[in-house]
Amino acid sequence: MSAALRSPTFLVGLANLLAIGGSTYWMREHHIYNLEEHEARMDELEGTLRGHIGLIEDALDRLEGKANQNKQ
């Protein structure tokens, strides 16, 4: 049994599995981090867009108010 554990083929295979497992874990963590960063950027963008839409609606209300005042 110990001779099988010491064989170069087994050790290379074990190292290969550990490398694949480690890189898979790192890629998953990196992907999750990027998703969280993307969500934060989208939330910030949504707030900015809502603010701009509010400004546009206010300006439109003012313009419509002036147009309605001229008709009366």
Secondary structure, 3 states (H helix, E strand, C coil): CHHHHCCHHHHHHHHHHHHHHHHHHHHHHHHHHHHHHHHHHHHHHHHHHHHHHHHHHHHHHHHHHHHHHHHC
